[in-house]
Amino acid sequence: MTSSPTPKAEPQSGAAAHVRDAVLTADDVVAGYVPGVNILDGCNLDLADGELVGVIGPNGAGKSTLVKAMFGLVRVSSGSVRLRGQDITNLSAHELVTQGVGYVPQTENVFPSLTVEENLQMGLYQRPKSFDERFAFVAELFPLLGDRRKQRAGSLSGGERQMVAMGRALMMDPAVLFLDEPSAGLSPANQDEVFVRVRRIKDAGVSIVMVEQNARRCLQICDRGYVLDQGRNAYTGTGEQLLHDPKVIELYLGTLAKAR
C-alpha cells in the first residue's frame, strides 16, 4: 500500500474559516503606522488553546505589524481582535498583559543594565508577590536564567538575552504569547536553541503566535502556519502542509527549502 501524499496548503482570499474554540481570533484586520496607509489589508488569524502558530512571508508582508496590531501597539482601523470571544481590539499593551497576553519584541527586548533577576521582576511589576513562584517556573524552562540570575543582561550572548526576554514575558503567566522574530540576528546554533525553547513554552501550555523570517525552521515546529503577502493572507495550513506545498516553496521558501 502506498502512503497518501501530504495535503496541500489552502490558498486564502477573503475571510478564512475559523478554528473552533479559538483562544485568539483576528478578523479582517486593517492597520498601518500612518493614517490612510495600510500595511495590513484584511488579515485573519486563529489560535487554539495550546497551539503554536507560525506567521511567515516576504519582507514587508506585514508579519510583525499583525502581531503589533493584535497586541495594541499599532492601531487597527477596521476589523477586530478577540480573546476568548471578548473584543480586545486596540486595547493598550498593559491592559492586554493583565488579561493574559504576552509579547516579546524583536529588538531592544531586555534592560541591559539590569540583572537577569531584575529583568524578570520588571515582567511582574503588576504582581510582585508572585515573583518566587513565577521565577521557579521560568527557571525550569530556562535553567540558565536561574544560574545567571545576578548577571547583568547586557553581558549575555544574543541567544541568552532572547531567553531573558521570553522569560520576562512569561512572568505574568500569559495564556497567549506573541513572539516577533525570536531568531533574528542569532547564530545558527543559538537559533536552534531558541526554537527548542519555544517548543518547551508551548508544551508548558502557552498558546503562541510566532513571526519568523527563518520560514523553513518555523514551519518544522509549528502546528499551523499563515503565509502573508502584501498585507493579506496568501496560504494557510499545517506546518507540514506549507513546508511541502510546491506553490509555497516556489513563491516563499525557495527550492533549497524543500524538506527531505
C-alpha positions in Angstrom: 0.0 0.0 0.0 1.4 3.4 -0.9 1.3 6.3 1.5 -1.0 9.2 0.7 0.6 12.5 -0.2 0.7 15.4 2.2 -2.5 17.5 1.7 -1.7 20.9 0.1 -2.0 24.1 2.0 -5.1 26.2 1.2 -4.8 29.5 -0.7 -6.6 32.2 1.2 -8.8 35.0 -0.1 -11.3 36.9 2.0 -12.3 35.8 5.4 -10.9 32.4 6.5 -12.8 29.6 8.2 -12.3 29.9 11.9 -10.7 27.3 14.2 -13.3 26.0 16.7 -12.8 27.2 20.3 -10.0 29.6 19.3 -8.4 31.4 22.2 -7.5 34.3 19.9 -9.1 35.4 16.7 -8.2 38.3 14.3 -10.9 39.1 11.8 -10.3 41.1 8.6 -7.7 43.3 10.4 -6.7 46.5 8.6 -3.9 48.5 10.2 -0.9 50.7 9.5 1.6 53.1 11.0 0.4 56.2 9.1 -3.3 57.2 8.7 -4.5 56.1 5.2 -1.5 53.9 4.5 -2.4 50.3 5.4 0.2 47.7 5.9 -2.4 45.1 6.7 -5.3 44.8 4.3 -7.8 42.4 5.8 -5.7 39.8 7.7 -7.2 36.8 9.5 -5.6 34.6 12.2 -6.9 32.0 14.7 -5.0 30.5 17.6 -6.3 27.5 19.5 -5.5 26.6 23.1 -2.1 25.0 23.4 -1.2 25.7 19.7 1.9 27.1 18.1 1.1 29.2 15.0 3.8 30.5 12.7 3.5 33.6 10.5 5.8 33.7 7.5 6.1 35.7 4.3 8.4 38.0 2.4 9.9 41.2 3.8 7.3 43.9 4.1 4.4 41.4 4.0 3.0 42.8 7.4 4.0 39.9 9.7 5.4 42.0 12.6 2.6 44.6 12.0 0.0 41.9 12.5 1.4 40.9 15.9 1.8 44.5 17.0 -1.8 45.2 15.9 -3.1 42.3 17.9 -1.0 43.5 20.9 -2.3 47.1 20.7 1.0 48.6 19.5 -0.4 49.5 16.0 -3.9 50.9 15.7 -6.5 48.7 14.0 -8.6 50.9 11.7 -11.1 48.1 10.9 -11.7 44.5 11.7 -11.4 43.0 15.2 -9.2 41.0 17.6 -10.9 38.8 20.2 -9.5 36.9 23.2 -11.7 34.0 24.2 -14.6 35.8 22.4 -14.0 39.1 24.1 -13.3 42.1 21.9 -9.7 43.4 22.7 -9.3 45.5 19.6 -7.0 48.5 20.3 -6.7 47.8 24.0 -3.4 49.1 25.3 -0.5 46.7 25.8 -0.6 46.9 29.6 -4.3 46.1 29.6 -3.6 43.1 27.4 -0.9 41.9 29.8 -3.3 41.8 32.7 -5.7 39.8 30.5 -3.1 37.1 29.8 -1.4 38.2 26.6 2.4 38.5 26.5 4.7 39.9 23.8 8.4 39.6 23.0 9.6 42.3 20.6 12.4 41.6 18.0 14.9 44.2 19.3 15.7 46.1 22.5 13.8 43.4 24.4 15.9 43.4 27.6 17.2 46.0 30.1 20.9 45.6 29.6 22.0 47.4 32.7 19.7 45.3 35.0 20.5 41.8 36.1 18.6 38.8 34.8 16.5 38.7 38.1 15.7 42.4 37.8 14.6 42.0 34.2 12.2 39.2 35.3 11.0 41.4 38.2 10.1 44.1 35.6 7.9 41.5 33.9 5.9 41.0 37.1 5.7 44.6 38.3 1.9 44.3 38.5 2.0 41.2 40.7 5.3 41.4 42.7 4.2 39.0 45.4 4.1 36.2 42.8 7.8 36.5 41.9 9.2 33.4 43.6 6.5 31.2 42.1 6.9 32.6 38.6 10.7 32.7 38.8 10.7 29.0 39.6 8.5 28.3 36.6 10.7 30.3 34.3 13.9 28.9 35.6 12.6 25.4 35.0 12.0 26.3 31.3 15.3 28.2 31.1 17.8 26.8 33.7 20.4 29.3 32.5 18.3 32.2 33.9 18.4 30.6 37.3 22.1 30.1 37.1 22.8 33.7 35.9 20.1 35.5 37.9 22.6 38.0 39.3 24.4 38.6 36.0 23.7 41.8 34.0 21.6 41.1 30.9 23.9 43.2 28.7 26.8 40.8 29.3 24.8 37.8 27.9 25.0 36.5 24.4 22.2 37.2 21.9 20.6 33.8 22.5 20.8 34.2 26.2 19.2 37.7 26.1 16.4 36.2 24.0 15.8 33.7 26.8 15.6 36.6 29.3 13.1 38.4 27.1 10.9 35.3 26.7 11.2 34.6 30.4 10.2 38.2 31.3 7.1 37.9 29.1 6.2 34.6 30.9 6.3 36.1 34.4 2.7 37.2 34.2 1.6 33.7 33.3 0.1 34.5 29.9 -2.3 32.3 28.1 -1.2 33.8 24.7 2.4 34.8 23.8 3.4 36.8 20.7 7.0 36.3 19.5 8.3 38.7 16.9 11.3 37.2 15.0 12.8 35.4 18.1 15.7 34.0 16.0 16.7 37.3 14.3 20.4 38.1 14.4 21.4 34.9 16.2 23.9 32.3 15.1 22.5 29.0 13.7 23.3 27.2 17.0 21.5 29.9 19.0 18.6 29.9 16.6 18.1 26.2 17.1 18.2 26.7 20.9 15.6 29.4 20.7 13.3 27.2 18.7 13.7 24.3 21.2 12.7 26.7 24.0 9.7 27.9 22.0 8.5 24.4 21.8 9.1 23.9 25.5 7.0 27.0 26.3 4.2 25.6 24.0 4.4 22.2 25.8 4.0 24.1 29.1 0.5 25.1 28.0 1.1 28.6 26.5 -0.5 29.3 23.1 2.0 31.0 20.8 1.9 33.2 17.7 5.4 33.4 16.3 6.5 35.6 13.4 9.7 34.3 11.7 12.0 35.0 8.8 13.5 31.6 9.2 10.4 30.2 7.4 11.6 26.6 7.0 12.5 26.1 10.6 9.3 27.9 11.7 7.2 25.5 9.7 9.0 22.5 11.1 8.0 23.2 14.6 4.6 25.0 14.3 1.2 23.3 14.4 -0.3 25.6 11.8 1.1 28.4 9.7 0.0 31.5 7.8 1.7 33.0 4.8 1.2 36.7 4.5 1.9 38.6 1.3 1.3 42.4 0.8 -0.7 42.6 3.9 -3.1 39.8 3.2 -3.4 36.0 3.9 -1.9 34.1 0.9 -1.8 30.5 2.2 -2.6 28.6 5.4 -2.3 25.1 6.6 -0.4 22.8 9.0 3.3 23.4 9.2 3.9 20.2 7.3 1.4 21.1 4.5 3.1 24.5 4.0 6.5 23.1 4.2 5.8 20.6 1.4 3.4 22.6 -0.8 5.0 23.2 -4.2 3.5 26.6 -4.6 4.5 27.8 -1.2 8.0 26.5 -1.8 8.2 28.2 -5.2 6.9 31.6 -4.0 8.1 31.9 -0.4 10.6 29.2 0.6 12.7 28.7 -2.5 13.9 25.4 -3.9 16.6 25.0 -1.3 13.9 24.9 1.4 12.4 21.6 0.2 12.2 19.2 3.1 13.9 15.8 2.6 
